[in-house]
Amino acid sequence: MQPTDPAIFTGVELITLICATLVTAIFLTLSLRAGSAVVAPRANVILALCAFMWSLGGITSSLLEVFGASPEDRWLLLAQAMKMAGAIIWIVPMMAIWRPYVQRPWERIGLRLLQGVALLAALFYLVTYLAGAWGGWFPVPLAQLKESFRFVMAASGAGMLVISGSIRKTESLPRVIRVSFGLVLAGILILTLGLGLRAVCPSGGVTDTLSLLIALAPLVILCGALFLYSKFRFADCFIHQSLFIVMTAIVASVIAVFSQAKGGVWLWTDPDGPEAVRILFAGLAVTILSAGTIALGRILNRLVDRHIFPPPDYGLVIDQLRERLAALRDEEEIGQAVTATAREVLDLEDVRVVTVSEGLAVSLPRRCPRGFVELAPGDPLHGLLPTAGVELLVPVPDRGELTQVLAIAPGRKRRGLVTHEIGFLREVATRISSRRESLRHERALLEKHHREEFLLRQVVESELRALRAQVNPHFLFNSLNTLADLIVTDTARAETMTLRLAQVFRHVLAHSTRPLVSVQEEMDFLRRYLYIEEARFGERLRVSFEIDPETVTRAIPSLILQPLVENSLKHGLGPKLGAGHLRIAASKDAGHIRLTVEDDGVGNAADAVRDPVVAAPRRPDSPGVGLANVRRRLEALYGGRASFALEALAPAGCRATLMIPFTDEALPATA
């Protein structure tokens, strides 16, 4: 391949310088955007300024040369002075950044000497070019000045490579510094070798490759310097954009050089062949390289995110936080759980949920179009916050109103927050509002349930009071009928029955407001009631009680057995000739209390009705007020969990069985 037109390399240099200007502008932006709690290191700021001076001066001088400015033109000399000064002085802040990682004493001394030489060289070139720009006097010819500049840069690069020996062997070197260090050294090596080889081979075909390498080497150095700004907020976004800019510049430079290369071997076509073929291959090359640039840019971005800004498993963290919040019912505890998670996952110095004051309420809405507010060191909002060092405010939405914010203070020792970390903070802020909204909804449902339960309880209690009210008059009516008969036939027994009747009604009045009583209390009442019936039956009635001790203190509905006993006496034992037996029992049966009232009276299978849920009266001719009352009370108190059954016994008699849920609630066993 024949030597390429020098104008091509002027174009490549312009592409490189424009790219470098954009990247160095990013440097400066990152330096100025240093967080409120993290002061940008002076070395980073100076490095960004030097790189910007070099790129801006280079663009200006190249454009002036393209438009025909003479070598002694004042503006051209000033632009070249800016370019050279920036290129040499950048060594000083770079060495300052490397200093903590240099181990050997002689290397530290060499580092200091290199910084001093760089400052002196920069001062020399500035004075020389300024004197030539305003006075037209040069101590040495311009051509020799430019050659000496190349020599100084090559020598400085060699010195940096030597000094970096111990840095390369440092095992504890942070990953981001290691990546930055490697790229910077690679660029310095390319630049140093290129300048040295071009001094040896000033002409020839190899010069094209050397010129291209020298032009692109600063981009490699800039890529390495980018990672030195990784501790600043949103550094990942800036690094992604910068890498894409650098990749685009490299591809554009390669296309510019090889598309105009004489000899045509780069496009696999004969230079003497049809022009259309050259255009076709050039278009294909541009398309392939452009697509490759985009794909490579994505790969580089993924590598940067994975190795320089590795994110935690946010999905797992959010799931764990959701489960933790689901168990909390207090809003303050919810805020504490979220802030503790944010501090732990992102290693933050402080995170707080801050109630928005009047001052914050006025300022925040217009400052958070992106969903968060960044605070500069002198921001007046710092005076409205309860904690120092806050860099970021993340609103906690609450039904469209701004009532609270997450105040984020990363700390001075931590790098700035990057995109995925701020996204995580916004997500946990929404978790606060989501949980609070769920909590309000749960409370509303609970209040509604309580209201409905209260109203239902009032209805049930009213119904039970009405049913108990039915029992008392019914029992009194039957007792008075019996008493009226005895007054005529046996006045002595009538007097005894009257006293016992008074005891029974004293018990009924004492328990009239209690829906539930213990099994023992119910049995004691039945004994008093049967005292009255014994006055009517005399020796014809024999009563036995069988009570399981495990059921004595368990709760059952009050007066629930009296209608069954009355039914047995009136329709079973009353019509029977001779003595009769009434058996009353209480036992535990598979999670229920089985209450049994059994007689050997005149009942038979044709008379009895057996239904485990709904029972009919025992005798077809009986109004069954008492038994119907039992059924309705069981339904009101237990729903389908209780049952009532009547069954005929052979050869005669009837058994009434109640199955009532066995509860752990115990009541006093005294009457």
MARVOVEX-249768 format. One line per 3 residues: number of its first residue (from 1); their letters; for each residue z, x, y of C-alpha. Coordinates in Angstrom, 2 decimals, padded with zeros to 5 digits. Each point is the difference from the previous one (the first is absolute). Example, Ala and Ser with C-alpha at 12.3 -4.5 7.8 and 13.67 -1.06 7.14 Angstrom:
MARVOVEX-249768
1	as	007.80/012.30/-004.50  -000.66/001.37/003.44
***
This chain:
MARVOVEX-249768
1	mqp	000.00/000.00/000.00  -000.94/001.31/003.43  002.46/000.20/002.87
4	tdp	000.72/-003.35/001.58  -000.63/-000.77/003.64  003.13/001.09/002.00
7	aif	-000.11/-003.32/001.82  001.04/-001.67/-003.24  003.26/001.94/-000.02
10	tgv	000.57/-000.92/003.61  -000.23/-003.61/-001.14  002.34/000.67/-002.91
13	eli	002.46/001.63/002.37  -000.17/-003.06/002.26  000.65/-002.29/-002.98
16	tli	002.97/002.12/-001.00  001.39/000.10/003.52  -000.37/-003.74/000.53
19	cat	001.77/-000.61/-003.31  002.67/002.52/000.95  000.50/-001.71/003.36
22	lvt	000.59/-003.33/-001.71  002.41/001.54/-002.49  001.91/001.94/002.66
25	aif	000.24/-003.17/002.05  001.72/-001.45/-003.07  002.31/003.04/000.00
28	ltl	001.00/-000.72/003.57  000.44/-003.71/-000.68  002.30/000.71/-002.94
31	slr	002.01/002.45/002.12  000.38/-002.51/002.82  000.86/-002.79/-002.46
34	ags	002.91/001.99/-001.46  002.78/-002.45/-000.78  002.86/-000.75/002.33
37	avv	002.47/001.66/-002.37  -002.26/002.92/-000.88  -001.06/002.35/002.77
40	apr	-003.43/001.52/-000.64  000.40/003.71/-000.74  -001.29/002.10/002.86
43	anv	-002.20/002.00/-002.37  -001.87/-003.15/-001.09  -000.65/-001.03/003.59
46	ila	-001.26/003.49/000.98  -002.16/000.15/-003.13  -001.62/-003.32/000.90
49	lca	-000.60/001.13/003.60  -001.56/003.30/-001.13  -002.30/-001.75/-002.46
52	fmw	-001.03/-002.47/002.69  -000.70/002.84/002.47  -002.17/001.76/-002.57
55	slg	-002.00/-003.09/-000.97  -000.46/-001.31/003.54  -000.96/003.43/001.33
58	git	-002.40/000.48/-002.91  -001.73/-003.34/000.57  -000.37/000.68/003.71
61	ssl	-001.38/003.52/-000.46  -002.42/-001.09/-002.74  -001.34/-002.88/002.07
64	lev	-000.42/002.25/003.04  -001.92/002.50/-002.11  -002.20/-002.75/-001.43
67	fga	-000.85/-001.21/003.51  -000.96/003.51/001.08  003.05/001.40/001.81
70	spe	-000.20/003.76/000.56  002.53/002.29/-001.72  001.64/000.72/003.38
73	drw	000.30/-003.66/001.00  003.49/-000.68/001.34  000.55/-003.21/-001.93
76	lll	-001.29/001.56/-003.19  002.40/002.92/000.40  002.93/-002.32/000.66
79	aqa	-000.86/-002.05/-003.10  -000.25/003.17/-002.10  003.34/001.22/001.37
82	mkm	001.62/-003.28/-001.02  -001.58/000.22/-003.46  001.09/003.60/-000.62
85	aga	003.53/-000.50/001.37  000.55/-003.06/-002.16  -001.36/001.74/-003.09
88	iiw	002.28/003.02/000.42  003.18/-001.68/001.26  000.08/-002.47/-002.91
91	ivp	001.13/002.96/-002.14  003.34/000.00/001.89  001.14/-003.57/-000.89
94	mma	-001.44/000.32/-003.51  002.11/003.09/-000.61  003.02/-001.84/001.43
97	iwr	-000.54/-002.77/-002.56  -000.31/002.55/-002.80  003.05/002.01/001.06
100	pyv	002.66/-001.99/-002.01  -001.94/000.68/-003.22  -000.52/003.77/000.48
103	qrp	002.46/001.91/-002.19  -000.61/003.74/000.34  001.36/001.78/003.08
106	wer	-003.17/002.01/000.63  -002.05/-003.20/-000.13  002.22/-001.56/002.64
109	igl	-000.50/003.08/002.17  -003.76/-000.19/-000.57  000.07/-003.69/000.91
112	rll	001.67/000.78/003.32  -002.49/002.80/000.70  -002.92/-002.28/-000.81
115	qgv	001.32/-002.61/002.43  000.36/002.63/002.71  -003.50/001.39/-000.57
118	all	-001.45/-003.51/000.08  001.66/-000.75/003.34  -001.22/003.31/001.50
121	aal	-003.54/-000.54/-001.30  -000.08/-003.53/001.36  001.23/001.22/003.38
124	fyl	-002.66/002.75/000.02  -002.88/-002.37/-000.71  001.25/-002.55/002.50
127	vty	000.30/002.58/002.80  -003.34/001.58/-000.86  -001.96/-003.27/-000.07
130	lag	001.74/-001.39/003.09  -000.79/003.24/001.88  -003.62/-000.29/-001.09
133	awg	-000.18/-003.66/000.95  001.31/000.43/003.54  -000.69/003.65/000.76
136	gwf	-002.98/000.79/-002.19  001.75/003.11/-001.32  000.34/000.80/-003.70
139	pvp	001.77/003.12/-001.30  -002.30/-000.08/-003.03  -003.32/-001.74/-000.60
142	laq	000.15/-003.62/-001.14  -001.66/000.78/-003.32  002.68/002.54/-000.82
145	lke	002.72/-002.45/001.08  -001.31/-002.56/-002.46  -000.19/002.57/-002.77
148	sfr	003.53/001.20/000.75  001.19/-003.61/-000.15  -001.50/-000.39/-003.46
151	fvm	001.70/003.22/-001.04  003.37/-001.17/001.35  -000.33/-003.27/-001.87
154	aas	-000.96/001.78/-003.22  002.87/002.47/000.35  002.47/-002.80/000.79
157	gag	-001.18/-001.90/-003.05  000.47/003.05/-002.16  003.49/000.50/001.42
160	mlv	000.91/-003.64/-000.75  -001.25/000.39/-003.56  002.19/003.08/-000.48
163	isg	003.08/-001.62/001.52  -000.42/-003.09/-002.16  000.66/001.94/-003.21
166	sir	003.64/-001.05/-000.38  -000.70/-003.55/001.10  -002.37/-000.50/-002.89
169	kte	002.75/001.05/-002.42  002.68/-002.33/001.42  000.91/-002.44/-002.78
172	slp	001.93/-002.40/002.26  -002.91/-000.41/002.42  -000.41/-003.75/000.77
175	rvi	-003.14/-001.52/-001.42  -001.39/-000.99/003.38  000.55/003.53/001.36
178	rvs	-001.59/001.47/-003.13  -003.12/-002.15/000.45  -000.19/000.80/003.70
181	fgl	000.58/003.68/-000.64  -002.71/000.16/-002.66  -002.65/-001.67/002.16
184	vla	000.80/002.12/003.05  -000.16/003.19/-002.04  -003.29/-001.09/-001.57
187	gil	-001.48/-000.63/003.43  001.31/003.32/001.33  -001.42/001.80/-003.04
190	ilt	-003.42/-001.62/000.46  000.00/000.78/003.71  001.15/003.59/-000.48
193	lgl	-002.51/000.76/-002.75  -002.79/-001.71/001.90  000.63/001.95/003.19
196	glr	000.36/003.26/-001.93  -003.16/-000.48/-002.05  -002.04/-001.08/002.99
199	avc	001.03/003.22/001.76  -001.32/001.91/-003.01  -003.14/-002.16/-000.41
202	psg	-000.96/-001.08/003.52  -003.36/-001.42/-001.13  -001.76/-001.29/-003.04
205	gvt	000.11/-003.13/-002.13  003.66/000.45/-000.89  000.86/-000.42/003.66
208	dtl	-000.77/-003.73/-000.27  002.67/-000.49/-002.63  002.50/002.14/001.91
211	sll	-000.68/-001.87/003.22  000.52/-003.32/-001.79  003.25/001.22/-001.55
214	ial	001.28/001.32/003.35  -000.89/-003.30/001.65  001.77/-002.08/-002.66
217	apl	003.05/002.23/-000.55  001.87/-001.44/003.03  -000.28/-003.46/-001.57
220	vil	001.74/001.24/-003.14  002.74/001.53/002.17  000.33/-003.28/001.92
223	cga	000.35/-001.91/-003.27  002.88/002.26/-000.96  001.61/-000.33/003.41
226	lfl	-000.18/-003.80/-000.33  002.63/-000.01/-002.72  002.44/001.77/002.32
229	ysk	000.15/-003.33/001.89  000.91/-002.05/-003.08  003.55/-000.58/001.25
232	frf	-001.18/-002.10/002.92  -000.19/-003.78/-000.11  -003.23/-001.41/-001.49
235	adc	-001.09/003.55/-000.87  -001.72/-001.33/-003.14  -002.43/-002.10/002.05
238	fih	-000.84/002.92/002.28  -000.46/002.38/-002.91  -002.29/-002.47/-001.78
241	qsl	-002.16/-000.37/003.08  -000.04/003.72/000.69  -001.03/000.84/-003.56
244	fiv	-002.84/-002.49/000.23  -001.12/001.51/003.31  000.08/003.50/-001.47
247	mta	-001.90/-001.06/-003.12  -002.62/-001.71/002.16  -000.40/003.10/002.16
250	iva	-000.38/002.26/-003.04  -002.63/-002.27/-001.55  -001.85/-000.32/003.32
253	svi	000.00/003.76/000.41  -001.30/000.59/-003.51  -002.75/-002.58/000.49
256	avf	-000.96/001.50/003.36  -000.30/003.53/-001.39  -001.67/-000.68/-003.33
259	sqa	-002.41/-002.64/001.26  -001.48/002.58/002.41  000.22/003.01/-002.31
262	kgg	-003.24/001.90/-000.30  -001.19/000.39/-003.57  000.78/-003.52/-001.15
265	vwl	001.91/000.97/-003.12  002.92/-002.18/001.07  -002.14/-003.14/-000.13
268	wtd	-001.93/000.91/-003.15  -003.33/-000.23/001.79  -002.67/002.30/001.23
271	pdg	000.13/000.50/003.78  -003.77/-000.08/000.00  -000.01/-003.33/-001.82
274	pea	-000.29/-003.50/001.49  002.41/-000.76/002.82  000.75/-003.40/-001.52
277	vri	001.47/001.67/-003.06  002.30/002.11/002.17  001.11/-003.10/001.90
280	lfa	000.60/-001.85/-003.28  002.14/002.76/-001.43  001.83/000.41/003.31
283	gla	000.81/-003.71/000.06  001.20/000.07/-003.60  002.18/003.03/000.72
286	vti	001.53/-001.66/003.07  000.70/-003.21/-001.96  001.57/001.80/-002.94
289	lsa	002.12/002.25/002.19  001.15/-002.94/002.15  001.00/-002.04/-003.03
292	gti	001.70/003.05/-001.43  001.90/000.49/003.25  001.39/-003.54/-000.14
295	alg	000.97/000.32/-003.66  001.53/003.43/000.52  001.89/-001.30/003.03
298	ril	001.55/-002.74/-002.09  000.97/002.48/-002.69  001.57/002.29/002.59
301	nrl	001.92/-002.92/001.52  001.40/-000.95/-003.39  001.00/003.59/-000.67
304	vdr	001.71/000.22/003.40  001.88/-003.25/-000.60  001.04/001.04/-003.49
307	hif	001.07/003.58/000.65  000.84/000.22/003.72  001.37/-003.51/000.65
310	ppp	000.95/-001.21/-003.50  001.09/-003.64/000.12  002.85/-001.39/-002.14
313	dyg	-000.65/-002.86/-002.40  000.25/-002.66/002.68  -000.84/-002.81/-002.43
316	lvi	003.00/000.83/-002.17  002.25/000.39/003.05  -001.07/-003.38/001.41
319	dql	000.56/-001.71/-003.36  003.49/001.49/-000.28  000.77/-000.98/003.59
322	rer	-001.21/-003.55/-000.64  002.34/-000.31/-003.01  002.88/001.43/002.01
325	laa	-000.57/-002.37/002.91  -000.28/-003.00/-002.31  003.68/000.46/-000.92
328	lrd	001.18/000.13/003.64  001.01/-003.02/002.05  001.29/001.62/003.20
331	eee	-002.52/000.96/002.72  001.95/003.10/000.98  000.03/001.19/-003.62
334	igq	-003.75/-000.58/-000.18  -000.54/002.24/003.02  002.27/002.68/-001.44
337	avt	-001.85/-000.03/-003.33  -003.38/000.41/001.70  001.13/002.80/002.33
340	ata	001.68/001.85/-002.88  -003.23/-000.20/-002.03  -002.09/001.28/002.92
343	rev	002.38/002.91/000.62  000.07/001.01/-003.65  -003.72/-000.32/-000.77
346	ldl	-001.31/001.67/003.18  002.93/002.41/000.53  000.64/-001.30/003.51
349	edv	002.97/000.96/002.14  000.75/-003.53/001.17  -001.43/-003.50/-000.35
352	rvv	001.63/-003.02/001.59  -000.68/-003.67/000.48  000.35/-000.55/003.75
355	tvs	000.28/-003.39/001.64  -002.53/-000.30/002.81  001.71/-000.08/003.37
358	egl	-001.44/-001.61/003.11  -001.50/003.31/001.13  -001.61/000.66/-003.37
361	avs	-001.29/-003.56/-000.20  -001.90/000.51/003.25  -001.49/003.42/-000.85
364	lpr	-000.74/-000.10/-003.73  -002.59/-002.81/-000.39  -002.56/001.65/002.27
367	rcp	000.52/003.43/-001.60  -000.46/-000.74/-003.68  -003.57/-001.19/-000.58
370	rgf	-000.09/002.18/-003.14  003.22/-001.47/-001.40  002.31/002.80/001.15
373	vel	001.08/001.83/003.16  000.03/003.78/000.41  002.63/001.43/002.32
376	apg	-000.60/003.17/002.04  002.94/002.29/000.91  000.43/-001.52/003.46
379	dpl	-000.70/-003.61/-000.92  002.32/-002.41/001.89  000.48/-002.00/-003.20
382	hgl	002.27/002.76/-001.33  002.69/-001.22/002.37  -000.09/-003.44/-001.63
385	lpt	000.49/001.29/-003.55  003.37/000.65/-001.70  -001.14/003.22/-001.72
388	agv	-001.57/003.24/001.22  -003.17/001.67/-001.22  -001.96/-003.22/-000.62
391	ell	-003.73/000.66/-000.33  -001.22/-003.34/-001.26  000.84/-003.68/000.35
394	vpv	-001.29/-002.37/-002.68  000.35/-003.71/000.81  001.72/-002.25/-002.53
397	pdr	-001.97/-003.26/000.28  002.01/-003.20/-000.05  -001.99/-003.24/000.24
400	gel	-002.31/001.50/002.61  002.85/001.21/002.21  001.12/003.58/000.64
403	tqv	003.75/000.01/-000.57  000.59/003.31/-001.79  -001.68/003.38/-000.52
406	lai	000.38/002.91/-002.38  000.95/003.08/002.06  -001.29/003.10/-001.82
409	apg	001.42/003.48/000.72  -001.62/002.51/-002.42  002.09/002.97/001.18
412	rkr	-000.86/003.39/001.43  -000.41/001.75/-003.35  -002.42/-002.51/-001.45
415	rgl	-003.75/-000.07/000.59  -001.42/-002.93/001.89  -000.72/-003.29/-001.69
418	vth	-003.48/-000.41/-001.46  -002.12/-003.08/-000.57  001.26/-001.07/-003.43
421	eig	003.64/000.51/001.07  -000.40/-002.21/003.06  -001.77/-002.56/-002.18
424	flr	003.02/000.07/-002.34  002.38/-000.53/002.93  -002.04/-002.99/001.17
427	eva	000.11/-001.37/-003.54  003.79/000.28/-000.31  000.33/-001.62/003.43
430	tri	-001.94/-003.00/-001.30  002.29/-000.02/-003.05  002.94/-000.61/002.32
433	ssr	-001.69/-002.99/001.60  -001.29/-001.30/-003.35  003.45/000.14/-001.58
436	res	001.60/-001.63/003.01  -002.58/-002.77/-000.09  000.63/-000.46/-003.72
439	lrh	003.73/-000.02/000.67  -000.39/-002.70/002.65  -002.13/-002.01/-002.41
442	era	002.60/000.42/-002.76  002.77/-001.06/002.34  -001.99/-003.05/001.09
445	lle	-000.60/-000.97/-003.64  003.66/000.62/-000.82  001.15/-002.15/002.91
448	khh	-002.43/-002.71/-001.05  001.28/000.23/-003.58  003.61/-000.19/001.19
451	ree	-000.78/-003.04/002.13  -001.76/-001.71/-002.89  002.82/000.97/-002.37
454	fll	002.60/-001.31/002.45  -001.83/-003.30/000.38  -000.45/-000.28/-003.77
457	rqv	003.67/000.80/-000.57  000.95/-002.70/002.49  -002.20/-002.49/-001.85
460	ves	001.43/000.99/-003.40  003.58/-000.11/001.26  -000.62/-003.41/001.55
463	elr	-001.42/-001.23/-003.29  002.92/001.46/-001.96  002.50/-001.58/002.38
466	alr	-001.75/-003.31/-000.48  000.05/000.41/-003.80  003.69/000.93/000.00
469	aqv	000.66/-002.99/002.21  -001.65/-002.13/-002.69  002.33/001.39/-002.69
472	nph	003.22/-000.78/001.84  -000.62/-003.76/000.60  -001.47/-000.37/-003.48
475	flf	003.02/001.68/-001.57  002.39/-002.00/002.19  -001.74/-003.28/-000.87
478	nsl	000.28/000.65/-003.75  003.62/001.14/000.31  001.00/-003.08/001.99
481	ntl	-001.62/-002.26/-002.57  002.04/001.67/-002.73  003.16/-000.22/002.14
484	adl	-000.59/-003.72/000.65  -000.19/-000.66/-003.75  003.22/001.93/-000.68
487	ivt	001.93/-001.81/002.73  -000.55/-003.22/-001.90  000.56/001.37/-003.50
490	dta	002.46/002.92/000.39  001.73/000.50/003.36  001.85/003.16/-001.12
493	rae	-003.20/001.74/-000.95  -001.59/-001.29/003.21  002.72/001.76/002.00
496	tmt	-000.55/003.28/-001.91  -003.74/-000.26/000.53  000.47/-000.57/003.71
499	lrl	001.98/003.25/000.35  -002.55/001.92/-001.98  -002.82/-001.54/002.01
502	aqv	001.67/001.25/003.16  000.05/003.55/-001.43  -003.68/-000.19/-000.90
505	frh	-001.06/-001.15/003.45  002.20/002.63/001.61  -002.04/002.57/-001.95
508	vla	-003.29/-001.69/000.95  000.91/000.05/003.70  001.10/003.65/-000.17
511	hst	-003.35/001.04/-001.51  -002.27/-002.43/001.78  -001.58/002.72/002.19
514	rpl	-000.53/002.54/-002.78  -003.36/-000.20/-001.79  001.12/002.40/-002.72
517	vsv	003.25/000.42/-001.91  001.06/002.17/-002.93  -000.23/-001.24/-003.57
520	qee	003.79/000.10/-000.16  000.35/-002.24/003.06  -002.49/-002.50/-001.42
523	mdf	001.88/-000.14/-003.30  003.34/-000.50/001.77  -001.47/-002.91/001.89
526	lrr	-001.31/-001.55/-003.24  003.48/000.22/-001.51  001.43/-001.99/002.93
529	yly	-002.83/-002.48/-000.25  000.57/-000.43/-003.73  003.70/-000.67/000.65
532	iee	-001.20/-003.16/001.70  -002.31/-000.92/-002.86  002.80/000.60/-002.52
535	arf	001.94/-002.73/001.76  -002.84/-002.36/-000.93  -000.85/001.36/-003.46
538	ger	003.46/000.88/-001.19  000.04/001.59/-003.45  -003.66/-000.84/-000.56
541	lrv	-001.10/003.04/002.07  000.27/003.58/-001.22  -001.27/002.77/002.32
544	sfe	-000.64/003.69/-000.72  -001.09/002.83/002.34  -001.84/003.15/-001.18
547	idp	-000.43/002.48/002.85  -001.47/003.47/-000.37  002.22/002.40/002.04
550	etv	-003.15/001.74/001.32  -001.01/-003.21/001.79  003.37/-000.92/001.54
553	tra	-000.70/001.48/003.47  -003.75/-000.76/000.14  -001.31/-002.47/002.54
556	ips	-001.34/-003.43/-000.91  -000.61/-003.11/002.17  003.16/-001.91/000.81
559	lil	000.56/-003.33/-001.83  -003.09/000.66/-002.14  001.68/-000.90/-003.31
562	qpl	001.94/-003.08/001.11  -003.02/-002.38/-000.23  -000.75/001.30/-003.52
565	ven	003.58/-000.54/-001.12  000.00/-003.43/001.56  -003.27/-000.81/-001.76
568	slk	001.48/001.00/-003.38  003.14/-002.05/000.55  -001.76/-003.12/001.25
571	hgl	-003.01/-000.18/-002.32  001.07/002.05/-003.01  003.75/-000.11/-000.63
574	gpk	000.81/-003.17/001.89  -001.91/-002.38/-002.32  001.11/001.89/-003.10
577	lga	002.62/-001.53/-002.25  002.77/002.41/-000.84  000.69/003.51/001.19
580	ghl	-002.66/002.16/001.64  -000.41/003.69/000.75  -001.27/001.47/003.27
583	ria	-000.90/003.70/-000.05  -000.58/001.97/003.23  -001.24/003.62/-000.27
586	ask	-001.18/002.90/002.19  -001.67/003.12/-001.38  -002.42/002.77/000.96
589	dag	-003.48/-000.32/-001.45  -002.77/002.56/000.82  000.48/000.24/003.74
592	hir	001.20/-003.59/000.39  003.26/-001.92/-000.16  -000.24/-002.71/-002.63
595	ltv	002.15/-003.04/000.93  000.36/-002.59/-002.75  001.51/-003.50/-000.01
598	edd	-000.09/-001.42/-003.54  001.41/-003.19/-001.52  -000.02/-001.77/-003.35
601	gvg	-000.40/-003.45/001.48  -002.45/-002.78/-000.77  -003.11/001.82/001.36
604	naa	-003.07/000.58/-002.23  -003.46/001.49/000.19  -001.53/-003.18/001.31
607	dav	002.39/-000.02/002.96  -000.17/003.68/001.02  -002.72/001.69/002.00
610	rdp	-000.56/003.71/-000.32  -001.87/001.79/002.77  000.81/003.64/000.90
613	vva	-001.02/-000.44/003.62  000.37/-003.66/000.95  002.48/-002.27/-001.76
616	apr	000.03/-003.77/000.04  003.16/-002.16/-000.17  001.65/-000.18/-003.39
619	rpd	-000.18/-003.78/-000.37  -003.05/-002.06/000.94  002.25/-002.66/001.54
622	spg	001.93/002.50/002.12  -000.96/000.68/003.63  000.80/003.69/-000.73
625	vgl	001.19/000.83/003.49  002.15/002.89/-001.27  -002.62/001.57/-002.27
628	anv	-002.77/-000.29/002.57  002.34/001.63/002.49  000.54/002.95/-002.40
631	rrr	-003.74/000.49/-000.38  -000.73/-000.03/003.74  002.87/002.38/000.78
634	lea	-001.26/002.50/-002.58  -003.50/-000.18/001.43  001.29/000.47/003.55
637	lyg	002.20/002.99/-000.86  -002.04/001.85/-002.63  -003.51/-001.41/-000.06
640	gra	-001.52/000.64/-003.43  002.61/002.57/-001.01  002.47/-002.66/-001.26
643	sfa	-000.44/-002.72/-002.64  001.67/-003.21/-001.10  -000.43/-001.49/-003.49
646	lea	001.36/-003.01/-001.89  -000.28/-000.15/-003.77  001.23/-002.37/-002.68
649	lap	002.22/001.29/-002.79  000.04/-001.08/-003.64  001.46/-002.22/-001.24
652	agc	001.21/-001.10/003.43  000.84/001.40/003.36  -001.75/001.77/002.83
655	rat	-000.07/003.46/001.57  -000.75/000.78/003.67  -000.90/003.64/000.70
658	lmi	-000.34/001.77/003.34  -001.55/003.49/000.24  000.96/001.64/003.31
661	pft	-001.03/003.55/001.04  002.74/002.55/-000.64  000.63/001.92/003.24
664	dea	002.05/003.10/000.75  001.82/-001.86/002.76  003.58/-000.71/-001.03
667	lpa	002.22/-002.77/001.44  003.78/-000.39/-000.28  000.98/-001.44/-003.35
670	ta	002.89/-002.03/001.46  -000.19/-003.68/000.59
***
